[in-house]
């Protein structure tokens, strides 16, 4: 919120207060250059690290620089992924500007690892007091970003080359042999390395779309195709933002749809589901390290219970009834997923839900802070809101990225 609602104007004779309101989102050159600099640095890192994924003869940046062909492929990947991120964040930005809410330009977060970025964020610099404003700002980003990511993915499916395109890849000898003999991709992984094979988790939407096209590469080769990989990442990042908790976009949307009290219950239950997935991920990891030094039956479950109590204490603010009941539900969910569904094999988990469990509990929060004016949304907004929740279901994956 602007600290002073009126601007002082001084002339040579006297001082008066004008009734002209101070512009909330006026941009100066220094601010624009700061955000532009972060964006260009992110473009560079996503291009270089992206070349390691989508390149034909990739090298691991920053330890070596890719060749010109792979840099071009990495630049295409960067344009697609950052195009999605930019549309997503500016969706939030322009919605806030429309409602005269003070907001920053997007902060792009570059990192010379992974895919080259941790995403982008904007900062809302004043309290949002009305429900429809909260909804518009929360929903505009994921809805706009979803349209871009879906378009990128469809273009990728529609322009897929024949399977013998893999002959251009470095390595992949077993895969090349299979494709040359059968003319199609194999149903199982043919190339194995000591580090494993990067595998992308399936989602309901990706599976449905892939069934409509020919020559779709398997999930352990999909990351070589810039449009498919960028489109999948865009949809998955949209789903992560649509998780209905705290200050995430999905938290804003569901809060606006069902109000504070109902959202509080749903958010706590959803967080419990996330911790159940985190437990299923963490259990093989804990078992592989702890049983070597502590030969005690189920030691990994004991260790995870301590970690889970820490998460629940932070998330539910020492509400003991919720803490211990949801701990029991979470542990039961982890056991069900691990032993009944099949769970995550040792070394196949990415620990992404463990990271997000801590991120939700300690950063974005589980519950959404109340707004001053709870009002019923218009029918159009309600339809968009529930469609957003459907997008979350269609684009989320229980084991999104892992080494197979």
C-alpha positions in Angstrom: 0.0 0.0 0.0 1.2 3.5 -0.8 2.4 5.1 2.4 0.8 8.5 1.6 -2.5 8.7 -0.3 -1.9 12.2 -1.5 1.1 13.9 -3.1 2.6 17.1 -1.9 3.0 20.0 -4.4 5.0 23.1 -3.5 5.0 26.5 -5.2 6.9 29.6 -4.3 4.1 31.1 -2.2 2.6 28.2 -0.2 2.3 24.5 0.2 -0.9 22.7 -0.7 -2.1 19.1 -0.9 -3.3 18.0 -4.3 -6.1 15.5 -4.7 -4.1 13.6 -7.3 -3.5 10.0 -6.2 0.1 8.8 -6.3 0.5 6.2 -9.1 0.9 2.8 -7.5 2.7 0.9 -10.3 4.8 3.6 -11.9 8.0 2.1 -13.4 11.3 3.8 -13.4 14.3 3.0 -15.6 16.3 1.5 -12.7 13.5 -0.9 -11.9 13.0 -2.0 -15.5 16.8 -2.6 -16.0 17.0 -4.7 -12.8 14.2 -7.0 -13.9 15.4 -7.1 -17.5 18.9 -8.1 -16.2 17.5 -11.0 -14.2 15.5 -12.0 -17.3 18.5 -12.0 -19.6 20.6 -13.9 -17.1 17.8 -16.5 -16.8 17.6 -16.8 -20.7 21.4 -17.5 -20.7 21.2 -20.2 -18.0 18.1 -21.9 -19.4 19.7 -21.9 -22.8 22.9 -23.5 -21.6 21.5 -26.0 -19.1 18.6 -26.7 -21.5 21.0 -27.6 -24.2 22.1 -30.5 -21.9 18.6 -31.9 -22.1 17.4 -31.2 -25.6 20.8 -31.2 -27.3 21.9 -33.9 -29.8 25.4 -34.1 -28.3 24.9 -32.5 -24.9 27.5 -31.6 -22.3 27.0 -30.6 -18.7 27.0 -26.8 -18.2 28.8 -25.0 -16.5 31.6 -27.6 -16.7 31.7 -27.4 -20.5 30.0 -25.4 -23.2 27.7 -27.1 -25.7 28.2 -26.9 -29.5 26.5 -24.3 -31.7 23.7 -26.7 -32.8 22.9 -27.7 -29.2 22.9 -24.0 -28.1 20.3 -23.2 -30.8 18.2 -26.1 -29.6 18.7 -24.9 -26.0 17.7 -21.4 -27.1 14.4 -22.7 -28.6 13.8 -24.6 -25.3 14.5 -21.4 -23.3 12.1 -19.3 -25.5 9.3 -21.8 -25.0 9.8 -22.3 -21.3 10.4 -18.6 -20.5 7.5 -17.7 -22.8 5.2 -19.7 -20.6 6.7 -18.2 -17.3 6.4 -14.7 -18.7 2.8 -15.1 -19.7 2.0 -16.7 -16.3 3.6 -13.9 -14.3 2.4 -11.0 -16.4 -1.1 -12.5 -16.1 -0.8 -11.9 -12.3 0.8 -8.5 -12.9 -1.8 -7.1 -15.3 -4.7 -8.4 -13.1 -3.1 -6.5 -10.1 -2.6 -3.4 -12.1 -6.3 -3.6 -13.3 -7.5 -3.7 -9.7 -5.0 -0.9 -8.7 -3.1 -3.2 -6.4 0.6 -2.3 -5.9 2.7 -5.0 -7.5 6.2 -5.6 -8.7 7.4 -6.7 -12.1 8.3 -10.4 -12.3 11.5 -11.4 -10.7 13.1 -14.2 -12.8 15.3 -16.6 -10.7 18.4 -17.8 -12.7 20.4 -20.7 -11.5 23.2 -22.5 -13.5 21.8 -26.0 -12.6 18.8 -28.1 -13.5 16.8 -26.4 -16.2 18.5 -23.0 -15.5 15.8 -21.3 -13.4 13.7 -21.7 -10.3 10.8 -19.9 -12.0 9.6 -16.4 -11.6 7.6 -14.5 -8.9 5.9 -11.2 -8.4 5.4 -9.4 -5.1 2.0 -8.0 -4.1 3.0 -5.0 -2.0 -0.4 -4.2 -0.4 -3.2 -6.2 1.2 -5.9 -7.5 -1.1 -9.2 -6.7 0.6 -11.9 -8.0 -1.8 -12.6 -11.6 -2.8 -13.0 -11.0 -6.5 -9.7 -9.1 -6.6 -7.9 -12.0 -4.9 -9.5 -14.5 -7.4 -8.6 -12.4 -10.5 -5.0 -12.0 -9.4 -4.6 -15.7 -8.4 -6.3 -17.2 -11.4 -5.0 -15.0 -14.2 -1.5 -16.4 -14.1 -2.2 -20.2 -14.2 -5.0 -19.8 -16.7 -2.9 -17.7 -19.1 0.2 -20.0 -18.6 -1.9 -23.1 -19.1 -3.0 -21.9 -22.5 0.6 -21.2 -23.6 1.9 -24.5 -22.2 -0.9 -26.5 -23.8 -0.3 -24.8 -27.1 3.4 -25.6 -27.0 2.7 -29.2 -26.2 0.2 -29.6 -29.0 2.7 -28.1 -31.5 5.3 -30.6 -30.2 3.0 -33.5 -30.7 1.9 -32.3 -34.2 5.4 -31.9 -35.4 7.0 -35.0 -34.1 9.7 -36.6 -36.4 9.8 -40.3 -37.2 11.4 -42.6 -34.5 14.6 -42.8 -36.6 15.2 -39.2 -35.6 17.0 -40.7 -32.5 19.8 -41.7 -34.8 20.9 -38.0 -34.4 21.4 -38.4 -30.7 24.8 -39.1 -29.2 25.0 -42.4 -27.5 21.7 -44.3 -27.1 23.2 -47.3 -28.9 20.6 -49.9 -27.7 17.8 -47.5 -28.5 19.1 -46.9 -32.0 19.5 -50.6 -32.6 15.9 -51.3 -31.5 14.5 -48.4 -33.6 16.5 -49.5 -36.7 15.2 -53.1 -36.3 11.5 -52.3 -35.5 10.9 -48.8 -36.7 9.2 -47.9 -33.4 10.2 -46.9 -29.9 10.5 -49.7 -27.3 8.1 -50.2 -24.5 10.9 -50.4 -21.9 14.2 -48.7 -21.3 16.9 -50.1 -23.5 19.9 -47.9 -22.6 21.2 -48.0 -19.0 23.9 -45.9 -17.4 25.4 -45.8 -13.9 23.6 -42.5 -13.3 20.3 -43.9 -14.6 18.0 -42.5 -17.2 16.1 -39.2 -16.7 12.4 -40.1 -16.8 9.5 -37.7 -16.9 6.3 -38.8 -14.9 3.1 -39.2 -16.8 0.1 -37.1 -16.2 -3.6 -37.6 -17.1 -3.5 -34.8 -19.7 -0.2 -35.8 -21.3 -1.3 -39.4 -21.5 -4.6 -38.4 -23.2 -3.0 -36.1 -25.7 -0.2 -38.6 -26.5 -2.7 -41.3 -27.4 -4.0 -39.0 -30.3 -0.6 -38.8 -32.1 1.9 -41.2 -33.7 5.6 -41.5 -33.0 5.4 -40.2 -29.4 8.7 -40.9 -27.7 8.7 -42.8 -24.4 8.8 -40.8 -21.2 12.5 -41.6 -20.7 13.3 -40.0 -24.0 10.8 -37.1 -24.1 13.2 -34.6 -22.6 15.2 -34.6 -25.9 12.3 -32.9 -27.7 12.1 -29.1 -26.9 8.4 -28.6 -27.5 7.3 -31.7 -25.5 9.7 -31.0 -22.6 8.9 -27.3 -22.3 5.2 -28.0 -22.7 5.2 -30.7 -20.0 7.2 -28.5 -17.7 4.8 -25.6 -18.2 1.8 -27.8 -17.4 3.5 -29.3 -14.4 4.6 -25.9 -13.1 1.0 -24.7 -13.5 -0.2 -27.7 -11.5 2.3 -26.9 -8.7 1.1 -23.3 -8.5 -2.5 -24.6 -8.4 -2.0 -26.6 -5.3 -4.8 -25.3 -3.1 -2.8 -24.2 -0.1 -1.6 -21.0 1.4 -0.4 -18.2 -0.8 -0.1 -20.3 -3.9 -2.3 -19.5 -6.9 -4.5 -22.5 -6.1 -4.8 -21.3 -2.5 -6.1 -17.9 -3.7 -8.5 -19.6 -6.1 -10.0 -22.2 -3.8 -10.2 -19.7 -0.9 -12.2 -17.4 -3.2 -14.5 -20.3 -4.1 -15.3 -21.8 -0.7 -14.4 -19.2 1.9 -12.0 -19.2 4.8 -13.4 -22.0 7.1 -13.9 -24.6 4.3 -10.6 -23.8 2.7 -8.8 -24.2 6.0 -10.0 -27.8 6.2 -9.3 -28.6 2.6 -5.9 -27.1 2.7 -4.9 -29.1 5.8 -6.2 -32.3 4.2 -4.3 -31.6 1.0 -1.1 -30.9 2.8 -1.5 -34.2 4.5 -1.7 -35.9 1.1 1.5 -34.1 0.0 3.3 -35.3 3.1 2.1 -38.9 2.4 3.7 -38.7 -1.0 6.8 -37.2 0.6 7.0 -40.1 3.0 6.7 -42.6 0.1 9.6 -40.8 -1.6 11.7 -40.5 1.6 11.3 -44.0 2.9 13.6 -45.8 0.4 16.1 -43.0 0.7 16.1 -43.2 4.5 16.2 -47.0 4.5 19.3 -47.1 2.2 21.3 -44.8 4.5 20.0 -45.6 8.0 19.8 -49.4 8.0 23.6 -49.4 7.2 24.4 -47.7 10.5 21.4 -48.5 12.6 20.3 -52.1 12.2 16.8 -51.5 13.8 13.6 -52.8 12.2 11.6 -50.0 10.5 14.1 -47.4 11.5 13.2 -45.4 8.4 9.6 -45.1 9.6 10.7 -43.9 13.0 13.0 -41.3 11.4 10.2 -40.2 9.0 7.7 -39.9 11.9 10.0 -37.4 13.6 10.4 -35.4 10.4 6.6 -35.5 9.8 5.9 -34.2 13.3 8.2 -31.3 12.6 6.2 -30.5 9.4 2.8 -30.9 11.1 3.8 -28.7 14.0 4.8 -25.9 11.7 1.9 -26.4 9.3 -0.9 -26.7 11.9 0.5 -24.2 14.5 0.6 -26.7 17.4 -3.1 -27.7 17.0 -2.6 -31.1 18.6 -5.8 -32.6 17.4 -4.9 -31.9 13.7 -1.2 -32.7 14.2 -1.6 -36.2 15.5 -4.7 -37.2 13.5 -3.1 -36.0 10.2 0.2 -37.7 11.1 -1.6 -41.0 11.4 -3.4 -40.4 8.1 -0.2 -39.4 6.4 1.8 -42.4 7.6 -1.1 -44.7 6.6 -1.1 -43.1 3.1 2.6 -43.5 2.7 2.3 -47.2 3.7 -0.6 -47.7 1.4 1.2 -46.2 -1.5 4.5 -48.0 -0.7 3.1 -51.5 -0.1 -0.2 -51.7 -1.9 0.2 -49.5 -5.0 3.8 -50.4 -5.5 5.3 -47.1 -4.4 8.6 -45.7 -5.5 11.6 -48.0 -6.0 14.9 -47.1 -4.3 16.7 -44.6 -6.4 13.7 -43.8 -8.5 12.3 -40.9 -6.5 13.1 -37.2 -7.0 12.2 -36.1 -3.4 10.2 -33.3 -5.0 7.3 -33.8 -2.6 9.6 -33.8 0.4 11.0 -30.4 -0.7 7.5 -29.1 -1.3 6.3 -30.3 2.1 9.0 -28.1 3.7 8.3 -25.3 1.3 4.6 -25.2 2.0 5.0 -25.6 5.8 7.8 -23.0 6.2 7.3 -20.6 3.3 3.8 -20.3 1.7 1.8 -21.7 4.6 -1.1 -24.1 4.6 -3.9 -21.8 5.5 -4.8 -18.7 3.5 -5.0 -15.4 5.4 -8.6 -14.0 5.5 -9.6 -11.1 3.3 -11.6 -8.2 4.6 -14.7 -8.7 2.3 -15.8 -12.2 1.6 -18.2 -12.0 -1.3 -19.7 -14.6 -3.6 -17.9 -14.7 -7.0 -19.7 -14.2 -10.3 -20.8 -17.3 -12.2 -18.1 -16.8 -14.7 -15.4 -16.6 -12.1 -16.7 -19.7 -10.4 -16.6 -21.7 -13.6 -13.0 -20.5 -14.2 -12.1 -21.4 -10.6 -13.4 -25.0 -10.8 -11.8 -25.5 -14.2 -8.5 -24.4 -12.6 -8.9 -27.1 -10.0 -9.5 -29.6 -12.8 -6.3 -28.4 -14.6 -4.4 -29.2 -11.4 -5.8 -32.7 -11.4 -5.0 -33.3 -15.1 -1.4 -31.9 -14.9 0.0 -33.2 -11.6 2.1 -36.3 -11.3 2.9 -38.3 -8.2 6.5 -39.0 -9.3 7.2 -36.2 -11.8 10.9 -36.4 -12.6 13.3 -39.2 -11.5 16.3 -41.2 -12.6 15.0 -44.6 -13.8 
